Amino acid sequence: MSDWNRFKTDINLTEYAAYLGYALVKKDSTRSSIKMRKDSDIIIISKKGGIWMYFSVSENDDNGTIVNFIKNRTGQSLAEIAKDLLAWLGEITTRPEPKNYISEVVEQAYEPERVQGIFKKCRPVQFHDYLESRCIPKALFTSMRFQNRIFFDGYKNAVFPHYKEGGAVCALELKNTQTAVFVRGSEKTFWRSNCRKGDDTLVIAEAVIDALSYSILFPSDKAVYTATGGGMSPEQGELLKAAVEGFKSLKEIIIITDNDLGGDRLADAIRVILAETSFEGKIRRDSPQKIKDDWNNVLKDRACN
């Protein structure tokens, strides 16, 4: 095995990221998907085919192996990276404490039967303590736009299903006070509201909570709401392009990302994707005025205070 292959398979990327100052975000991590953060830089680490992989939640081009991870953050040459990683495998002795990284990460694998089996046990929301604590009124759950798009499971988590083309559930996003994860085996696409005849607007959020909040703050009977569930993957980019091309009555796209660096990056990434479509209508970004706010912050300030 070459040194480059050893770097990608033998070096625990969560440990190396901790070495560079990244902290675990445990409440948003699963056994196969580890979220880590350093200031505004948020990454997701996993394993695929024995290789440690990562991607940035806000930069579409920031992904790959440990080599890409280091190069994108330090600007080092490949020779410099190789020297540092050889030292890590051999003589380096300063390492982060075990509590600061995950020693065993389960390889990601799409398990449609598992996801669909869990979803069959979920029920449409009619009342939910967590969602109402976020000032999402129960009347929204049974509205024509959102009916049967928001569920709950046996643990009282809010469940936001993602769908594949054709309508099969392929991912379940769980949200609660201490929970913000995808069910193991999920293949993330998009959560979206119901579509209706005459719709001509697409609202794109990062989080479902923000999409719901925006619909309350700015009601529209012609808007379809969707959420990426975090940073955009290349696969989601292709799905978004296909959705826009297939939305024949579409006149306007509104990008409602947060007013922060992550929101800026995601909005820019979405614009790049949309530029590759034939859509000629209006594209605009609508973010909260206050720095670091999302639309649920705005809703809570207005509705719950």
C-alpha positions, 0 to 999 in steps of 0.5 A, a space after each residue: 500500500 502506498 503512503 497516500 493510501 495509508 494516509 486516507 485509510 489509516 489516519 482517523 480524520 476525526 482525530 486529526 481534525 481535533 488535532 487542528 482544533 475542531 470540536 465534536 458536535 455530538 448532538 448532530 452526529 451519528 455512528 456513521 456521520 460525525 459533525 465537527 466545528 472550528 469557528 464558522 467552519 463546519 464539516 461532516 466526516 464519514 468513511 466510505 470503502 475504508 477511506 476517511 472522507 469529509 465535506 464542508 456544509 457550506 462549501 461545495 468544493 471543499 470535500 474529499 480525503 484527509 489530503 484535501 482537508 489539509 490542503 484546503 485549510 493550510 495551502 500546503 504542497 503535497 510534499 509538505 502534507 506527506 511529510 506531516 502525515 508520515 510524522 503523524 503515522 510514526 513519530 509524532 506524540 502530541 495527540 488530542 484526548 480520546 474524548 475529543 474525537 470518535 475512535 470508531 466510525 461505522 461506514 455509511 451505507 444507504 439502507 432504504 428498507 431500514 429507513 422506510 421501515 422506520 418511516 412506516 411507524 411514524 405518524 403525521 404531526 397534529 401537535 408537537 411540543 418541540 415545534 410549538 416551542 419554536 413558534 410553529 403553530 399546530 394549524 400549519 401541520 394540517 394545512 394543505 401546504 404542509 399536511 403529511 409532510 411533518 411527522 413524529 416518531 416513537 421517541 417524540 422527535 419531529 421527523 422530516 422525510 426526504 424523497 427520491 424521484 418517484 416518491 419513495 422515502 429515502 431519508 429521515 431527518 430527526 429534530 428535537 431539543 437535543 436531537 438534530 440527525 439523520 436516521 442511519 441508512 438515509 440518503 439525503 435529498 430534499 424535504 419539501 412541502 406539498 405542491 399545488 396547481 398554480 404554484 409559481 415560487 420555490 423557496 429554498 431553506 437550509 433547515 425545515 424549521 426555517 422554511 416553516 417559519 418563512 411560510 408563517 412570516 410571509 404567507 403565499 398560496 403559490 410557494 413551494 417550500 424545500 430544505 436542503 437539510 444542511 450543506 448541499 452535496 453534488 447529488 443534491 445539486 443535480 436534483 435541484 437542477 432537475 426540479 427547477 427544469 421540471 417546474 414549468 410554471 416557476 417564476 421566482 426562486 427565493 433563497 432564505 439562508 441564514 444571515 451568517 457566513 455559512 448562509 452566504 456560502 450556501 446561497 452562493 452555492 445554490 446560485 451556481 447550481 441554478 446558473 446551470 439551468 435554463 431558468 430565466 425567472 427571478 432569483 433573489 436572496 431573502 435573509 434576516 436583517 440581523 447578523 447570525 439570525 435565521 428565520 426561526 429567530 425572527 419568528 420567535 422574536 415576533 410571535 413568542 415575545 
